[in-house]
């Protein structure tokens, strides 16, 4: 299993994040993921996710932005045309939405507010060129929502980025 990068991907640079364990995001401990709880610069950790539904709510796709429920800051989180392994080598890896974004809502409680954990997977050994920025060459992305109302952990989005 490749070593995990020690730095967070650059797509997290607008956030005041904190590293958490993969199990905090509902992932098994033996997976090769770095996970980060998203925190706003105002100190709040309650968010709404903005993106696009594919088809009849089959999947929530990006580009994804998040909105702080306390200060209303809206920050771009991930755009697979710019972020991840395939973007780094000039490709786009997943279907994308366009036009006005919609707010993701929990199916169980119909709330959109909650904590978010962004997880980045690394399943390959980096070569010398990639090693300097390995954190930006993630091959998987998972966004987990921890619902404030229902206390339920829900996977909002999962992208294969390689």
N, C-alpha and C positions, 0 to 999 in steps of 0.2 A: 504494500500500500504506500503511495507517495506521501511525503511529508506535507503537512498543511502549511500554507504561508503564514508568516507571523503578522502580516499587515492585513487590514480590511481592504476590499476592492474600492477603487476610486468612486464608484457610484454611491458609496456611503459618505463621501466627503461633506455633503450638506448637513449631515446629522451629527448629533452628539450621542453616539451609540455606546453600548457596553457589550462586551463579549459574554455569551452565555453558552451552556452546553447544548449539544444537539438534542438531548432528551428534553430540555426546556421547550423545544420546538416540536416535540412529539416524534422525534426521529430516534432510531436506535443508536446507542452509544458507539457501536462498532462501524458506523458509516464515516466516510472521510468528508465531513462537512465542517465549515466554520459558521457559527451562528451568532447573530448580533441582535440585541433588543434595540429598537429604534427609540431615540429620545430627541425631542425638539430642543432647539437652542434656548427656548423659554423654560426648559426643565420638565415639561409635561411629557407623558408617554402614552397618551390617548390619541388615537388616529382614526381617520376615515380613509379608505383606499379608493382611488379613482382609476378606472380602466375601461375595458370593453368586454361585453359578453359575446362569446362566439356562439353562433346559432341560437338555439333555444335554451340558453343558460348551460351549455355543455361544458364550457371552460371560461375562466376569466383571464383575459389576455392583456398584454401591454401595448404600448408603453404604459407603465404604472406610475402614478403620482400619489402622494399621501398628504392629507390635510390635518394639521394639529387642531384638536377640538377645543383647545384652550385659547390659542392666539391666532388661529385661522391661517397660519403660514402653510403654503402649499409648496411641497418640494417634490422634484422629480426623483423617483427611486430607481427604476431600471428601464432602459430602452435597449432591446436586443439588437438594434442596428448599431449601437455604440458600446454596449457592455457585454462581457462574456467572451469565451474562447473564440467562437466563430466571428464575432464582431471585430476582435483583435486581428484576425487574419483576413478581414474584408468581406465576410459573408454575414447574412442574417439567418438565424437559426429557427425562428418560430413565426407563426402567423401573428400579424399585428393588426390592431384596430386603427381607425382614423376618424376624425370628426370629434364632436363633443364627447367627453368621457362621461361615464355613469358611475355612481357610487355603489360599491359592493355592499350587499346586505346579507347578514346571517340568515340562512333559511329557517333556523329553529326559532329565533326570538325576534327576527325582523329588525334588529338593531345593526347599525354600521360602526359603532364606536368600540374601540378596544385597543389593547396593546398589540404590537406587531414584532415578529421576529423574522429577520431575513437570513436565510441559510444559503451558503454557497458551497457547491460540491467540487471536489478535485480528485479525479480518478485517473490521472495520467502523470507520468514522470516528466517534469519540464526539462527541455534542453537548455543549453547555456544562455541562449538569447532570451528565452522566456523566463528563466530563473530570476532575473532582476525585477520582473513585474509579475511574478507568478500569481499574485492575488487577483489580478485582472483577467486571468485566463481560466476562470471557473467554467466548468462544463455542465453545471446544473444550478438552478435557482429555485428555492421554495420560499413562499411567503406564508407565514402562519399567523392567524388572528386569534387572540385570546379575548373572547367576548366579555365585555363588562357586565352585561345583563344576565347572560345564561351561564357564565364561567366555563363555557365550552371552548375547546381548542379546535380550530377549523383551518384547513389548508385553503388559502385563497387562490393561490396561483402556483404552478409548477412549470418551469421552462427547461427544456433540454437545450443547452447552449453550445453543443459541440456535435 
